[in-house]
C-alpha cells in the first residue's frame, strides 16, 4: 500500500513541475516587454510557492492522520496478542 501512495504523490509532483515548466516557457516565448515578462514570471513563481506550501501542509496533515491510524492498529494488535497469550496460559 505504501507504494500506491508514494507513486500517486510522485505522479502529482511530476504533473505540478511539468505545469510550472510549461507556464514558464510560455511566458518566455510570449510577445511581451522584458520587464512585463519578468513581472509575470515573478508572479507565477509566488503563486507556485504558495501552492507548494499548501500541498506540503496537506501532505503533513495526511501523514499525521495515517501515522495515528497505524499506531492505533499496532496497539490493538499488541493488546490482542497479550490477551491471547494470557488465555493460552
HTML snippet that shows the backbone in 3Dmol.js (N, CA, C, O; Angstrom):
<script src="https://3Dmol.org/build/3Dmol-min.js"></script>
<div id="view" style="width:600px;height:400px;position:relative"></div>
<script>
const pdb = `
ATOM      1  N   UNK A   1       0.801  -1.189   0.000  1.00  0.00           N
ATOM      2  CA  UNK A   1       0.000   0.000   0.000  1.00  0.00           C
ATOM      3  C   UNK A   1       0.849   1.260   0.000  1.00  0.00           C
ATOM      4  O   UNK A   1       0.446   2.281  -0.557  1.00  0.00           O
ATOM      5  N   UNK A   2       2.008   1.196   0.614  1.00  0.00           N
ATOM      6  CA  UNK A   2       2.877   2.358   0.665  1.00  0.00           C
ATOM      7  C   UNK A   2       3.304   2.768  -0.739  1.00  0.00           C
ATOM      8  O   UNK A   2       3.442   3.960  -1.017  1.00  0.00           O
ATOM      9  N   UNK A   3       3.516   1.800  -1.628  1.00  0.00           N
ATOM     10  CA  UNK A   3       3.909   2.127  -2.991  1.00  0.00           C
ATOM     11  C   UNK A   3       2.799   2.855  -3.722  1.00  0.00           C
ATOM     12  O   UNK A   3       3.080   3.774  -4.491  1.00  0.00           O
ATOM     13  N   UNK A   4       1.541   2.474  -3.511  1.00  0.00           N
ATOM     14  CA  UNK A   4       0.430   3.146  -4.162  1.00  0.00           C
ATOM     15  C   UNK A   4       0.405   4.614  -3.774  1.00  0.00           C
ATOM     16  O   UNK A   4       0.233   5.478  -4.634  1.00  0.00           O
ATOM     17  N   UNK A   5       0.572   4.903  -2.507  1.00  0.00           N
ATOM     18  CA  UNK A   5       0.532   6.279  -2.021  1.00  0.00           C
ATOM     19  C   UNK A   5       1.703   7.078  -2.563  1.00  0.00           C
ATOM     20  O   UNK A   5       1.522   8.205  -3.024  1.00  0.00           O
ATOM     21  N   UNK A   6       2.904   6.510  -2.516  1.00  0.00           N
ATOM     22  CA  UNK A   6       4.076   7.254  -2.957  1.00  0.00           C
ATOM     23  C   UNK A   6       4.074   7.442  -4.465  1.00  0.00           C
ATOM     24  O   UNK A   6       4.535   8.479  -4.942  1.00  0.00           O
ATOM     25  N   UNK A   7       3.575   6.484  -5.231  1.00  0.00           N
ATOM     26  CA  UNK A   7       3.536   6.664  -6.677  1.00  0.00           C
ATOM     27  C   UNK A   7       2.499   7.714  -7.046  1.00  0.00           C
ATOM     28  O   UNK A   7       2.689   8.448  -8.016  1.00  0.00           O
ATOM     29  N   UNK A   8       1.416   7.802  -6.298  1.00  0.00           N
ATOM     30  CA  UNK A   8       0.414   8.838  -6.537  1.00  0.00           C
ATOM     31  C   UNK A   8       0.971  10.215  -6.255  1.00  0.00           C
ATOM     32  O   UNK A   8       0.739  11.149  -7.023  1.00  0.00           O
ATOM     33  N   UNK A   9       1.705  10.353  -5.157  1.00  0.00           N
ATOM     34  CA  UNK A   9       2.283  11.654  -4.846  1.00  0.00           C
ATOM     35  C   UNK A   9       3.386  11.994  -5.835  1.00  0.00           C
ATOM     36  O   UNK A   9       3.566  13.163  -6.178  1.00  0.00           O
ATOM     37  N   UNK A  10       4.130  10.990  -6.301  1.00  0.00           N
ATOM     38  CA  UNK A  10       5.165  11.225  -7.312  1.00  0.00           C
ATOM     39  C   UNK A  10       4.560  11.690  -8.620  1.00  0.00           C
ATOM     40  O   UNK A  10       5.095  12.583  -9.277  1.00  0.00           O
ATOM     41  N   UNK A  11       3.451  11.088  -8.998  1.00  0.00           N
ATOM     42  CA  UNK A  11       2.763  11.485 -10.221  1.00  0.00           C
ATOM     43  C   UNK A  11       2.242  12.908 -10.094  1.00  0.00           C
ATOM     44  O   UNK A  11       2.357  13.693 -11.035  1.00  0.00           O
ATOM     45  N   UNK A  12       1.676  13.247  -8.953  1.00  0.00           N
ATOM     46  CA  UNK A  12       1.181  14.609  -8.728  1.00  0.00           C
ATOM     47  C   UNK A  12       2.329  15.610  -8.788  1.00  0.00           C
ATOM     48  O   UNK A  12       2.196  16.668  -9.404  1.00  0.00           O
ATOM     49  N   UNK A  13       3.452  15.287  -8.154  1.00  0.00           N
ATOM     50  CA  UNK A  13       4.612  16.177  -8.168  1.00  0.00           C
ATOM     51  C   UNK A  13       5.108  16.390  -9.588  1.00  0.00           C
ATOM     52  O   UNK A  13       5.412  17.517  -9.978  1.00  0.00           O
ATOM     53  N   UNK A  14       5.192  15.313 -10.364  1.00  0.00           N
ATOM     54  CA  UNK A  14       5.637  15.430 -11.756  1.00  0.00           C
ATOM     55  C   UNK A  14       4.676  16.303 -12.551  1.00  0.00           C
ATOM     56  O   UNK A  14       5.111  17.114 -13.369  1.00  0.00           O
ATOM     57  N   UNK A  15       3.390  16.149 -12.325  1.00  0.00           N
ATOM     58  CA  UNK A  15       2.394  16.969 -13.024  1.00  0.00           C
ATOM     59  C   UNK A  15       2.572  18.442 -12.689  1.00  0.00           C
ATOM     60  O   UNK A  15       2.560  19.288 -13.583  1.00  0.00           O
ATOM     61  N   UNK A  16       2.738  18.754 -11.409  1.00  0.00           N
ATOM     62  CA  UNK A  16       2.891  20.147 -10.987  1.00  0.00           C
ATOM     63  C   UNK A  16       4.162  20.744 -11.571  1.00  0.00           C
ATOM     64  O   UNK A  16       4.145  21.869 -12.071  1.00  0.00           O
ATOM     65  N   UNK A  17       5.263  20.005 -11.513  1.00  0.00           N
ATOM     66  CA  UNK A  17       6.513  20.514 -12.067  1.00  0.00           C
ATOM     67  C   UNK A  17       6.407  20.730 -13.573  1.00  0.00           C
ATOM     68  O   UNK A  17       6.937  21.710 -14.096  1.00  0.00           O
ATOM     69  N   UNK A  18       5.735  19.836 -14.265  1.00  0.00           N
ATOM     70  CA  UNK A  18       5.524  19.997 -15.703  1.00  0.00           C
ATOM     71  C   UNK A  18       4.680  21.214 -16.023  1.00  0.00           C
ATOM     72  O   UNK A  18       4.961  21.941 -16.975  1.00  0.00           O
ATOM     73  N   UNK A  19       3.645  21.434 -15.226  1.00  0.00           N
ATOM     74  CA  UNK A  19       2.789  22.603 -15.437  1.00  0.00           C
ATOM     75  C   UNK A  19       3.562  23.897 -15.209  1.00  0.00           C
ATOM     76  O   UNK A  19       3.412  24.856 -15.966  1.00  0.00           O
ATOM     77  N   UNK A  20       4.389  23.922 -14.168  1.00  0.00           N
ATOM     78  CA  UNK A  20       5.194  25.119 -13.879  1.00  0.00           C
ATOM     79  C   UNK A  20       6.195  25.367 -14.999  1.00  0.00           C
ATOM     80  O   UNK A  20       6.357  26.500 -15.453  1.00  0.00           O
ATOM     81  N   UNK A  21       6.864  24.312 -15.442  1.00  0.00           N
ATOM     82  CA  UNK A  21       7.827  24.469 -16.531  1.00  0.00           C
ATOM     83  C   UNK A  21       7.130  24.945 -17.803  1.00  0.00           C
ATOM     84  O   UNK A  21       7.643  25.828 -18.490  1.00  0.00           O
ATOM     85  N   UNK A  22       5.989  24.384 -18.122  1.00  0.00           N
ATOM     86  CA  UNK A  22       5.246  24.808 -19.307  1.00  0.00           C
ATOM     87  C   UNK A  22       4.820  26.256 -19.225  1.00  0.00           C
ATOM     88  O   UNK A  22       4.900  26.983 -20.215  1.00  0.00           O
ATOM     89  N   UNK A  23       4.367  26.687 -18.058  1.00  0.00           N
ATOM     90  CA  UNK A  23       3.956  28.081 -17.881  1.00  0.00           C
ATOM     91  C   UNK A  23       5.146  29.023 -18.044  1.00  0.00           C
ATOM     92  O   UNK A  23       5.030  30.076 -18.671  1.00  0.00           O
ATOM     93  N   UNK A  24       6.287  28.642 -17.478  1.00  0.00           N
ATOM     94  CA  UNK A  24       7.484  29.482 -17.591  1.00  0.00           C
ATOM     95  C   UNK A  24       7.926  29.604 -19.049  1.00  0.00           C
ATOM     96  O   UNK A  24       8.280  30.693 -19.498  1.00  0.00           O
ATOM     97  N   UNK A  25       7.907  28.506 -19.780  1.00  0.00           N
ATOM     98  CA  UNK A  25       8.300  28.539 -21.195  1.00  0.00           C
ATOM     99  C   UNK A  25       7.325  29.385 -22.002  1.00  0.00           C
ATOM    100  O   UNK A  25       7.735  30.159 -22.867  1.00  0.00           O
ATOM    101  N   UNK A  26       6.046  29.239 -21.720  1.00  0.00           N
ATOM    102  CA  UNK A  26       5.039  30.030 -22.429  1.00  0.00           C
ATOM    103  C   UNK A  26       5.261  31.518 -22.180  1.00  0.00           C
ATOM    104  O   UNK A  26       5.143  32.324 -23.103  1.00  0.00           O
ATOM    105  N   UNK A  27       5.579  31.886 -20.951  1.00  0.00           N
ATOM    106  CA  UNK A  27       5.823  33.296 -20.651  1.00  0.00           C
ATOM    107  C   UNK A  27       7.072  33.812 -21.344  1.00  0.00           C
ATOM    108  O   UNK A  27       7.097  34.947 -21.821  1.00  0.00           O
ATOM    109  N   UNK A  28       8.099  32.990 -21.401  1.00  0.00           N
ATOM    110  CA  UNK A  28       9.344  33.424 -22.034  1.00  0.00           C
ATOM    111  C   UNK A  28       9.178  33.639 -23.535  1.00  0.00           C
ATOM    112  O   UNK A  28       9.825  34.515 -24.108  1.00  0.00           O
ATOM    113  N   UNK A  29       8.324  32.855 -24.171  1.00  0.00           N
ATOM    114  CA  UNK A  29       8.126  32.970 -25.608  1.00  0.00           C
ATOM    115  C   UNK A  29       6.968  33.891 -25.983  1.00  0.00           C
ATOM    116  O   UNK A  29       6.741  34.137 -27.167  1.00  0.00           O
ATOM    117  N   UNK A  30       6.247  34.393 -25.016  1.00  0.00           N
ATOM    118  CA  UNK A  30       5.122  35.279 -25.298  1.00  0.00           C
ATOM    119  C   UNK A  30       5.651  36.643 -25.747  1.00  0.00           C
ATOM    120  O   UNK A  30       6.662  37.118 -25.230  1.00  0.00           O
ATOM    121  N   UNK A  31       4.972  37.269 -26.702  1.00  0.00           N
ATOM    122  CA  UNK A  31       5.430  38.587 -27.166  1.00  0.00           C
ATOM    123  C   UNK A  31       5.059  39.675 -26.157  1.00  0.00           C
ATOM    124  O   UNK A  31       3.972  40.247 -26.232  1.00  0.00           O
ATOM    125  N   UNK A  32       5.950  39.957 -25.227  1.00  0.00           N
ATOM    126  CA  UNK A  32       5.728  40.999 -24.228  1.00  0.00           C
ATOM    127  C   UNK A  32       7.068  41.645 -23.912  1.00  0.00           C
ATOM    128  O   UNK A  32       8.126  41.084 -24.195  1.00  0.00           O
ATOM    129  N   UNK A  33       7.008  42.823 -23.327  1.00  0.00           N
ATOM    130  CA  UNK A  33       8.227  43.527 -22.954  1.00  0.00           C
ATOM    131  C   UNK A  33       8.976  42.735 -21.883  1.00  0.00           C
ATOM    132  O   UNK A  33       8.357  41.997 -21.117  1.00  0.00           O
ATOM    133  N   UNK A  34      10.287  42.878 -21.822  1.00  0.00           N
ATOM    134  CA  UNK A  34      11.116  42.155 -20.866  1.00  0.00           C
ATOM    135  C   UNK A  34      10.703  42.375 -19.426  1.00  0.00           C
ATOM    136  O   UNK A  34      10.623  41.433 -18.637  1.00  0.00           O
ATOM    137  N   UNK A  35      10.439  43.638 -19.091  1.00  0.00           N
ATOM    138  CA  UNK A  35      10.038  43.943 -17.711  1.00  0.00           C
ATOM    139  C   UNK A  35       8.702  43.297 -17.376  1.00  0.00           C
ATOM    140  O   UNK A  35       8.527  42.768 -16.278  1.00  0.00           O
ATOM    141  N   UNK A  36       7.768  43.334 -18.305  1.00  0.00           N
ATOM    142  CA  UNK A  36       6.461  42.714 -18.083  1.00  0.00           C
ATOM    143  C   UNK A  36       6.600  41.196 -17.938  1.00  0.00           C
ATOM    144  O   UNK A  36       5.952  40.583 -17.090  1.00  0.00           O
ATOM    145  N   UNK A  37       7.445  40.605 -18.768  1.00  0.00           N
ATOM    146  CA  UNK A  37       7.667  39.156 -18.697  1.00  0.00           C
ATOM    147  C   UNK A  37       8.281  38.774 -17.356  1.00  0.00           C
ATOM    148  O   UNK A  37       7.864  37.796 -16.735  1.00  0.00           O
ATOM    149  N   UNK A  38       9.273  39.544 -16.909  1.00  0.00           N
ATOM    150  CA  UNK A  38       9.891  39.257 -15.607  1.00  0.00           C
ATOM    151  C   UNK A  38       8.876  39.391 -14.479  1.00  0.00           C
ATOM    152  O   UNK A  38       8.898  38.606 -13.530  1.00  0.00           O
ATOM    153  N   UNK A  39       7.988  40.374 -14.572  1.00  0.00           N
ATOM    154  CA  UNK A  39       6.948  40.553 -13.561  1.00  0.00           C
ATOM    155  C   UNK A  39       6.010  39.349 -13.540  1.00  0.00           C
ATOM    156  O   UNK A  39       5.632  38.855 -12.478  1.00  0.00           O
ATOM    157  N   UNK A  40       5.644  38.888 -14.740  1.00  0.00           N
ATOM    158  CA  UNK A  40       4.748  37.726 -14.823  1.00  0.00           C
ATOM    159  C   UNK A  40       5.419  36.479 -14.259  1.00  0.00           C
ATOM    160  O   UNK A  40       4.790  35.702 -13.541  1.00  0.00           O
ATOM    161  N   UNK A  41       6.687  36.288 -14.581  1.00  0.00           N
ATOM    162  CA  UNK A  41       7.416  35.120 -14.062  1.00  0.00           C
ATOM    163  C   UNK A  41       7.487  35.179 -12.538  1.00  0.00           C
ATOM    164  O   UNK A  41       7.272  34.169 -11.866  1.00  0.00           O
ATOM    165  N   UNK A  42       7.786  36.356 -11.991  1.00  0.00           N
ATOM    166  CA  UNK A  42       7.857  36.503 -10.535  1.00  0.00           C
ATOM    167  C   UNK A  42       6.504  36.220  -9.901  1.00  0.00           C
ATOM    168  O   UNK A  42       6.425  35.574  -8.856  1.00  0.00           O
ATOM    169  N   UNK A  43       5.438  36.704 -10.531  1.00  0.00           N
ATOM    170  CA  UNK A  43       4.090  36.467 -10.011  1.00  0.00           C
ATOM    171  C   UNK A  43       3.753  34.976 -10.018  1.00  0.00           C
ATOM    172  O   UNK A  43       3.222  34.446  -9.042  1.00  0.00           O
ATOM    173  N   UNK A  44       4.066  34.311 -11.122  1.00  0.00           N
ATOM    174  CA  UNK A  44       3.793  32.873 -11.215  1.00  0.00           C
ATOM    175  C   UNK A  44       4.644  32.095 -10.208  1.00  0.00           C
ATOM    176  O   UNK A  44       4.185  31.103  -9.642  1.00  0.00           O
ATOM    177  N   UNK A  45       5.873  32.542  -9.987  1.00  0.00           N
ATOM    178  CA  UNK A  45       6.731  31.875  -9.006  1.00  0.00           C
ATOM    179  C   UNK A  45       6.140  31.998  -7.604  1.00  0.00           C
ATOM    180  O   UNK A  45       6.165  31.043  -6.828  1.00  0.00           O
ATOM    181  N   UNK A  46       5.607  33.185  -7.280  1.00  0.00           N
ATOM    182  CA  UNK A  46       4.968  33.363  -5.962  1.00  0.00           C
ATOM    183  C   UNK A  46       3.740  32.463  -5.828  1.00  0.00           C
ATOM    184  O   UNK A  46       3.515  31.852  -4.783  1.00  0.00           O
ATOM    185  N   UNK A  47       2.945  32.392  -6.905  1.00  0.00           N
ATOM    186  CA  UNK A  47       1.766  31.513  -6.876  1.00  0.00           C
ATOM    187  C   UNK A  47       2.188  30.056  -6.700  1.00  0.00           C
ATOM    188  O   UNK A  47       1.577  29.319  -5.926  1.00  0.00           O
ATOM    189  N   UNK A  48       3.229  29.645  -7.414  1.00  0.00           N
ATOM    190  CA  UNK A  48       3.724  28.275  -7.296  1.00  0.00           C
ATOM    191  C   UNK A  48       4.224  27.976  -5.896  1.00  0.00           C
ATOM    192  O   UNK A  48       4.013  26.884  -5.369  1.00  0.00           O
ATOM    193  N   UNK A  49       4.889  28.953  -5.300  1.00  0.00           N
ATOM    194  CA  UNK A  49       5.386  28.771  -3.932  1.00  0.00           C
ATOM    195  C   UNK A  49       4.221  28.594  -2.960  1.00  0.00           C
ATOM    196  O   UNK A  49       4.269  27.739  -2.076  1.00  0.00           O
ATOM    197  N   UNK A  50       3.174  29.406  -3.126  1.00  0.00           N
ATOM    198  CA  UNK A  50       2.006  29.284  -2.249  1.00  0.00           C
ATOM    199  C   UNK A  50       1.351  27.917  -2.413  1.00  0.00           C
ATOM    200  O   UNK A  50       0.952  27.290  -1.432  1.00  0.00           O
ATOM    201  N   UNK A  51       1.245  27.461  -3.656  1.00  0.00           N
ATOM    202  CA  UNK A  51       0.638  26.146  -3.901  1.00  0.00           C
ATOM    203  C   UNK A  51       1.498  25.035  -3.310  1.00  0.00           C
ATOM    204  O   UNK A  51       0.977  24.081  -2.732  1.00  0.00           O
ATOM    205  N   UNK A  52       2.814  25.160  -3.455  1.00  0.00           N
ATOM    206  CA  UNK A  52       3.715  24.145  -2.903  1.00  0.00           C
ATOM    207  C   UNK A  52       3.615  24.107  -1.376  1.00  0.00           C
ATOM    208  O   UNK A  52       3.606  23.032  -0.777  1.00  0.00           O
ATOM    209  N   UNK A  53       3.541  25.281  -0.753  1.00  0.00           N
ATOM    210  CA  UNK A  53       3.405  25.330   0.706  1.00  0.00           C
ATOM    211  C   UNK A  53       2.091  24.697   1.140  1.00  0.00           C
ATOM    212  O   UNK A  53       2.040  23.975   2.136  1.00  0.00           O
ATOM    213  N   UNK A  54       1.034  24.969   0.393  1.00  0.00           N
ATOM    214  CA  UNK A  54      -0.271  24.386   0.716  1.00  0.00           C
ATOM    215  C   UNK A  54      -0.228  22.866   0.569  1.00  0.00           C
ATOM    216  O   UNK A  54      -0.733  22.138   1.424  1.00  0.00           O
ATOM    217  N   UNK A  55       0.379  22.394  -0.524  1.00  0.00           N
ATOM    218  CA  UNK A  55       0.488  20.948  -0.744  1.00  0.00           C
ATOM    219  C   UNK A  55       1.325  20.301   0.357  1.00  0.00           C
ATOM    220  O   UNK A  55       1.023  19.194   0.802  1.00  0.00           O
ATOM    221  N   UNK A  56       2.377  20.993   0.794  1.00  0.00           N
ATOM    222  CA  UNK A  56       3.219  20.450   1.858  1.00  0.00           C
ATOM    223  C   UNK A  56       2.429  20.335   3.159  1.00  0.00           C
ATOM    224  O   UNK A  56       2.527  19.330   3.862  1.00  0.00           O
ATOM    225  N   UNK A  57       1.641  21.374   3.479  1.00  0.00           N
ATOM    226  CA  UNK A  57       0.820  21.308   4.697  1.00  0.00           C
ATOM    227  C   UNK A  57      -0.179  20.160   4.616  1.00  0.00           C
ATOM    228  O   UNK A  57      -0.360  19.423   5.586  1.00  0.00           O
ATOM    229  N   UNK A  58      -0.825  20.005   3.467  1.00  0.00           N
ATOM    230  CA  UNK A  58      -1.785  18.913   3.301  1.00  0.00           C
ATOM    231  C   UNK A  58      -1.094  17.556   3.430  1.00  0.00           C
ATOM    232  O   UNK A  58      -1.642  16.630   4.027  1.00  0.00           O
ATOM    233  N   UNK A  59       0.098  17.442   2.874  1.00  0.00           N
ATOM    234  CA  UNK A  59       0.850  16.198   2.987  1.00  0.00           C
ATOM    235  C   UNK A  59       1.224  15.883   4.425  1.00  0.00           C
ATOM    236  O   UNK A  59       1.145  14.734   4.859  1.00  0.00           O
ATOM    237  N   UNK A  60       1.631  16.910   5.163  1.00  0.00           N
ATOM    238  CA  UNK A  60       1.967  16.707   6.576  1.00  0.00           C
ATOM    239  C   UNK A  60       0.744  16.281   7.378  1.00  0.00           C
ATOM    240  O   UNK A  60       0.838  15.423   8.256  1.00  0.00           O
ATOM    241  N   UNK A  61      -0.401  16.882   7.074  1.00  0.00           N
ATOM    242  CA  UNK A  61      -1.629  16.507   7.772  1.00  0.00           C
ATOM    243  C   UNK A  61      -2.019  15.069   7.444  1.00  0.00           C
ATOM    244  O   UNK A  61      -2.424  14.319   8.332  1.00  0.00           O
ATOM    245  N   UNK A  62      -1.900  14.682   6.180  1.00  0.00           N
ATOM    246  CA  UNK A  62      -2.225  13.310   5.788  1.00  0.00           C
ATOM    247  C   UNK A  62      -1.279  12.328   6.473  1.00  0.00           C
ATOM    248  O   UNK A  62      -1.705  11.271   6.938  1.00  0.00           O
ATOM    249  N   UNK A  63       0.006  12.679   6.535  1.00  0.00           N
ATOM    250  CA  UNK A  63       0.975  11.820   7.206  1.00  0.00           C
ATOM    251  C   UNK A  63       0.608  11.654   8.674  1.00  0.00           C
ATOM    252  O   UNK A  63       0.662  10.551   9.216  1.00  0.00           O
ATOM    253  N   UNK A  64       0.235  12.754   9.308  1.00  0.00           N
ATOM    254  CA  UNK A  64      -0.140  12.693  10.731  1.00  0.00           C
ATOM    255  C   UNK A  64      -1.359  11.803  10.930  1.00  0.00           C
ATOM    256  O   UNK A  64      -1.396  11.003  11.864  1.00  0.00           O
ATOM    257  N   UNK A  65      -2.358  11.935  10.056  1.00  0.00           N
ATOM    258  CA  UNK A  65      -3.559  11.104  10.183  1.00  0.00           C
ATOM    259  C   UNK A  65      -3.210   9.625  10.022  1.00  0.00           C
ATOM    260  O   UNK A  65      -3.685   8.793  10.796  1.00  0.00           O
ATOM    261  N   UNK A  66      -2.407   9.297   9.052  1.00  0.00           N
ATOM    262  CA  UNK A  66      -2.061   7.890   8.818  1.00  0.00           C
ATOM    263  C   UNK A  66      -1.170   7.347   9.927  1.00  0.00           C
ATOM    264  O   UNK A  66      -1.295   6.187  10.318  1.00  0.00           O
ATOM    265  N   UNK A  67      -0.283   8.176  10.425  1.00  0.00           N
ATOM    266  CA  UNK A  67       0.601   7.732  11.500  1.00  0.00           C
ATOM    267  C   UNK A  67      -0.223   7.349  12.720  1.00  0.00           C
ATOM    268  O   UNK A  67       0.049   6.329  13.352  1.00  0.00           O
ATOM    269  N   UNK A  68      -1.221   8.151  13.057  1.00  0.00           N
ATOM    270  CA  UNK A  68      -2.080   7.846  14.208  1.00  0.00           C
ATOM    271  C   UNK A  68      -2.871   6.560  13.978  1.00  0.00           C
ATOM    272  O   UNK A  68      -3.022   5.752  14.894  1.00  0.00           O
ATOM    273  N   UNK A  69      -3.370   6.367  12.769  1.00  0.00           N
ATOM    274  CA  UNK A  69      -4.137   5.162  12.444  1.00  0.00           C
ATOM    275  C   UNK A  69      -3.264   3.920  12.566  1.00  0.00           C
ATOM    276  O   UNK A  69      -3.690   2.908  13.122  1.00  0.00           O
ATOM    277  N   UNK A  70      -2.055   3.999  12.052  1.00  0.00           N
ATOM    278  CA  UNK A  70      -1.137   2.853  12.129  1.00  0.00           C
ATOM    279  C   UNK A  70      -0.771   2.569  13.582  1.00  0.00           C
ATOM    280  O   UNK A  70      -0.711   1.410  13.992  1.00  0.00           O
ATOM    281  N   UNK A  71      -0.528   3.612  14.356  1.00  0.00           N
ATOM    282  CA  UNK A  71      -0.180   3.425  15.769  1.00  0.00           C
ATOM    283  C   UNK A  71      -1.333   2.771  16.527  1.00  0.00           C
ATOM    284  O   UNK A  71      -1.119   1.901  17.371  1.00  0.00           O
ATOM    285  N   UNK A  72      -2.559   3.199  16.216  1.00  0.00           N
ATOM    286  CA  UNK A  72      -3.729   2.601  16.870  1.00  0.00           C
ATOM    287  C   UNK A  72      -3.880   1.130  16.490  1.00  0.00           C
ATOM    288  O   UNK A  72      -4.160   0.293  17.347  1.00  0.00           O
ATOM    289  N   UNK A  73      -3.694   0.815  15.211  1.00  0.00           N
ATOM    290  CA  UNK A  73      -3.801  -0.578  14.766  1.00  0.00           C
ATOM    291  C   UNK A  73      -2.724  -1.433  15.427  1.00  0.00           C
ATOM    292  O   UNK A  73      -2.994  -2.560  15.842  1.00  0.00           O
ATOM    293  N   UNK A  74      -1.525  -0.912  15.524  1.00  0.00           N
ATOM    294  CA  UNK A  74      -0.439  -1.635  16.170  1.00  0.00           C
ATOM    295  C   UNK A  74      -0.778  -1.901  17.637  1.00  0.00           C
ATOM    296  O   UNK A  74      -0.571  -3.006  18.139  1.00  0.00           O
ATOM    297  N   UNK A  75      -1.292  -0.895  18.307  1.00  0.00           N
ATOM    298  CA  UNK A  75      -1.642  -1.044  19.725  1.00  0.00           C
ATOM    299  C   UNK A  75      -2.742  -2.088  19.903  1.00  0.00           C
ATOM    300  O   UNK A  75      -2.672  -2.904  20.821  1.00  0.00           O
ATOM    301  N   UNK A  76      -3.746  -2.071  19.046  1.00  0.00           N
ATOM    302  CA  UNK A  76      -4.823  -3.066  19.125  1.00  0.00           C
ATOM    303  C   UNK A  76      -4.281  -4.478  18.883  1.00  0.00           C
ATOM    304  O   UNK A  76      -4.681  -5.428  19.556  1.00  0.00           O
ATOM    305  N   UNK A  77      -3.393  -4.602  17.942  1.00  0.00           N
ATOM    306  CA  UNK A  77      -2.789  -5.907  17.678  1.00  0.00           C
ATOM    307  C   UNK A  77      -1.977  -6.406  18.857  1.00  0.00           C
ATOM    308  O   UNK A  77      -2.018  -7.586  19.204  1.00  0.00           O
ATOM    309  N   UNK A  78      -1.234  -5.488  19.471  1.00  0.00           N
ATOM    310  CA  UNK A  78      -0.438  -5.867  20.644  1.00  0.00           C
ATOM    311  C   UNK A  78      -1.347  -6.292  21.787  1.00  0.00           C
ATOM    312  O   UNK A  78      -1.060  -7.274  22.473  1.00  0.00           O
ATOM    313  N   UNK A  79      -2.442  -5.564  22.000  1.00  0.00           N
ATOM    314  CA  UNK A  79      -3.386  -5.915  23.061  1.00  0.00           C
ATOM    315  C   UNK A  79      -4.027  -7.274  22.783  1.00  0.00           C
ATOM    316  O   UNK A  79      -4.190  -8.083  23.696  1.00  0.00           O
ATOM    317  N   UNK A  80      -4.389  -7.523  21.532  1.00  0.00           N
ATOM    318  CA  UNK A  80      -4.969  -8.817  21.160  1.00  0.00           C
ATOM    319  C   UNK A  80      -3.984  -9.951  21.382  1.00  0.00           C
ATOM    320  O   UNK A  80      -4.362 -11.021  21.860  1.00  0.00           O
ATOM    321  N   UNK A  81      -2.721  -9.722  21.038  1.00  0.00           N
ATOM    322  CA  UNK A  81      -1.698 -10.739  21.260  1.00  0.00           C
ATOM    323  C   UNK A  81      -1.529 -11.028  22.745  1.00  0.00           C
ATOM    324  O   UNK A  81      -1.457 -12.187  23.153  1.00  0.00           O
ATOM    325  N   UNK A  82      -1.466  -9.955  23.563  1.00  0.00           N
ATOM    326  CA  UNK A  82      -1.316 -10.141  25.003  1.00  0.00           C
ATOM    327  C   UNK A  82      -2.491 -10.890  25.593  1.00  0.00           C
ATOM    328  O   UNK A  82      -2.309 -11.748  26.457  1.00  0.00           O
ATOM    329  N   UNK A  83      -3.698 -10.579  25.138  1.00  0.00           N
ATOM    330  CA  UNK A  83      -4.891 -11.256  25.622  1.00  0.00           C
ATOM    331  C   UNK A  83      -4.869 -12.742  25.230  1.00  0.00           C
ATOM    332  O   UNK A  83      -5.171 -13.604  26.055  1.00  0.00           O
ATOM    333  N   UNK A  84      -4.518 -13.033  23.996  1.00  0.00           N
ATOM    334  CA  UNK A  84      -4.454 -14.423  23.536  1.00  0.00           C
ATOM    335  C   UNK A  84      -3.380 -15.190  24.298  1.00  0.00           C
ATOM    336  O   UNK A  84      -3.566 -16.363  24.621  1.00  0.00           O
ATOM    337  N   UNK A  85      -2.281 -14.548  24.580  1.00  0.00           N
ATOM    338  CA  UNK A  85      -1.207 -15.194  25.309  1.00  0.00           C
ATOM    339  C   UNK A  85      -1.643 -15.527  26.736  1.00  0.00           C
ATOM    340  O   UNK A  85      -1.332 -16.607  27.238  1.00  0.00           O
ATOM    341  N   UNK A  86      -2.357 -14.615  27.391  1.00  0.00           N
ATOM    342  CA  UNK A  86      -2.833 -14.852  28.746  1.00  0.00           C
ATOM    343  C   UNK A  86      -3.860 -15.994  28.783  1.00  0.00           C
ATOM    344  O   UNK A  86      -3.881 -16.801  29.713  1.00  0.00           O
ATOM    345  N   UNK A  87      -4.707 -16.041  27.753  1.00  0.00           N
ATOM    346  CA  UNK A  87      -5.731 -17.087  27.706  1.00  0.00           C
ATOM    347  C   UNK A  87      -5.121 -18.465  27.468  1.00  0.00           C
ATOM    348  O   UNK A  87      -5.673 -19.475  27.904  1.00  0.00           O
ATOM    349  N   UNK A  88      -3.981 -18.506  26.778  1.00  0.00           N
ATOM    350  CA  UNK A  88      -3.380 -19.805  26.494  1.00  0.00           C
ATOM    351  C   UNK A  88      -2.575 -20.342  27.687  1.00  0.00           C
ATOM    352  O   UNK A  88      -2.227 -21.523  27.708  1.00  0.00           O
ATOM    353  N   UNK A  89      -2.280 -19.498  28.672  1.00  0.00           N
ATOM    354  CA  UNK A  89      -1.541 -19.966  29.852  1.00  0.00           C
ATOM    355  C   UNK A  89      -2.414 -20.645  30.799  1.00  0.00           C
ATOM    356  O   UNK A  89      -1.954 -21.101  31.846  1.00  0.00           O
TER     357      UNK A  89
END
`;
const viewer = $3Dmol.createViewer("view");
viewer.addModel(pdb, "pdb");
viewer.setStyle({}, {cartoon: {color: "spectrum"}});
viewer.zoomTo();
viewer.render();
</script>
